[in-house]
Amino acid sequence: LDKIGIVVLAVAAVILIPAIVLPFYFTQPAVRSANIFFEDIAAGRVEKAYNEATPAFREIAPLEEFAQFVEENEYMKRFLVASFSSRSFSESTATLTGKITTGNGEKYSVEVDLE
């Protein structure tokens, strides 16, 4: 590579690395919260998970409705691990999109919004 090529690569690295790394860095607390949420459900602590949801969510979905949703989506109770391939942050909301894997290896797509 000539000097211009090296400069172009260096500038690209300075721009691209923060663009890739920063969203993952700033969404780490959201990822931890999402994991705790799913772990609580898997451990049978549905009410605790519900209480950790945002006030906006609790306003539109009563606990009974949420508990029924968990019952109808049994895979949530078999949660093992989450992997979020897309993370974004705007204003006060982090959006995580990815998959949760259950104890028997099944994968389910999820999108989680956290305030």
C-alpha positions as CSV (number, residue, x, y, z in Angstrom):
1,L,0.0,0.0,0.0
2,D,1.2,3.5,-0.7
3,K,1.0,6.4,1.8
4,I,-2.5,7.5,0.5
5,G,-3.9,4.0,0.9
6,I,-2.6,3.7,4.5
7,V,-4.1,7.1,5.3
8,V,-7.4,6.1,3.9
9,L,-7.4,2.8,5.8
10,A,-6.5,4.7,9.0
11,V,-9.3,7.2,8.6
12,A,-11.8,4.4,7.8
13,A,-10.7,2.6,10.9
14,V,-11.1,5.7,13.1
15,I,-14.7,6.1,11.7
16,L,-15.8,2.5,11.5
17,I,-14.5,1.1,14.8
18,P,-16.4,3.6,17.0
19,A,-19.5,3.2,14.8
20,I,-19.4,-0.6,15.5
21,V,-18.2,-0.6,19.1
22,L,-20.1,2.3,20.6
23,P,-23.6,0.9,20.1
24,F,-22.6,-2.3,21.8
25,Y,-20.9,-0.5,24.6
26,F,-23.9,1.9,25.3
27,T,-26.4,-0.9,25.1
28,Q,-24.7,-3.3,27.6
29,P,-26.9,-2.2,30.5
30,A,-30.0,-2.9,28.3
31,V,-28.6,-6.3,27.4
32,R,-28.1,-7.1,31.1
33,S,-31.7,-5.9,31.9
34,A,-33.1,-8.1,29.1
35,N,-31.3,-11.1,30.3
36,I,-32.5,-10.6,33.8
37,F,-36.0,-10.2,32.5
38,F,-35.9,-13.5,30.7
39,E,-34.1,-15.3,33.5
40,D,-36.8,-14.2,36.0
41,I,-39.5,-15.6,33.7
42,A,-37.6,-18.9,33.3
43,A,-37.2,-19.1,37.1
44,G,-41.0,-18.6,37.6
45,R,-40.6,-15.0,38.8
46,V,-43.1,-13.7,36.3
47,E,-44.4,-11.0,38.6
48,K,-40.9,-9.7,39.3
49,A,-40.2,-9.6,35.5
50,Y,-43.4,-7.7,35.0
51,N,-42.6,-5.2,37.7
52,E,-39.2,-4.5,36.0
53,A,-41.0,-3.6,32.8
54,T,-41.4,0.0,31.9
55,P,-44.4,1.9,33.4
56,A,-45.6,2.4,29.8
57,F,-45.7,-1.3,29.2
58,R,-47.4,-2.0,32.6
59,E,-50.0,0.6,31.8
60,I,-51.1,-1.1,28.6
61,A,-50.7,-4.7,29.8
62,P,-52.0,-5.8,33.2
63,L,-50.0,-8.5,35.1
64,E,-52.7,-11.1,34.4
65,E,-52.4,-10.4,30.6
66,F,-48.6,-10.6,30.8
67,A,-48.8,-13.9,32.8
68,Q,-51.2,-15.3,30.2
69,F,-48.8,-14.3,27.4
70,V,-45.9,-16.1,29.2
71,E,-48.1,-19.2,29.5
72,E,-49.0,-19.1,25.8
73,N,-45.4,-18.7,24.9
74,E,-43.9,-21.6,26.9
75,Y,-40.5,-21.1,25.3
76,M,-40.0,-18.0,27.5
77,K,-40.0,-20.3,30.5
78,R,-37.2,-22.5,29.0
79,F,-34.9,-19.5,28.4
80,L,-31.2,-20.3,28.5
81,V,-29.4,-17.5,26.7
82,A,-30.0,-14.5,24.6
83,S,-28.0,-13.2,21.7
84,F,-28.8,-9.7,20.3
85,S,-27.5,-9.2,16.8
86,S,-28.9,-5.7,16.4
87,R,-28.7,-3.0,19.1
88,S,-29.8,0.6,18.8
89,F,-30.3,3.5,21.1
90,S,-32.4,6.6,20.5
91,E,-33.4,9.2,23.0
92,S,-34.2,7.1,26.1
93,T,-35.0,3.8,24.4
94,A,-32.6,0.9,23.7
95,T,-33.9,-1.6,21.1
96,L,-32.4,-5.1,21.1
97,T,-33.2,-7.6,18.3
98,G,-32.0,-11.1,18.3
99,K,-32.8,-14.6,19.5
100,I,-33.3,-16.4,22.7
101,T,-32.2,-20.0,23.0
102,T,-34.0,-22.4,25.2
103,G,-32.6,-25.3,27.3
104,N,-33.4,-27.8,24.5
105,G,-31.7,-25.7,21.8
106,E,-34.7,-24.1,20.2
107,K,-34.2,-20.5,19.0
108,Y,-36.9,-17.8,19.0
109,S,-36.7,-14.3,17.5
110,V,-37.2,-11.4,20.0
111,E,-37.2,-7.7,20.0
112,V,-36.9,-5.9,23.3
113,D,-37.4,-2.2,23.9
114,L,-36.0,-0.8,27.1
115,E,-36.2,2.7,28.6
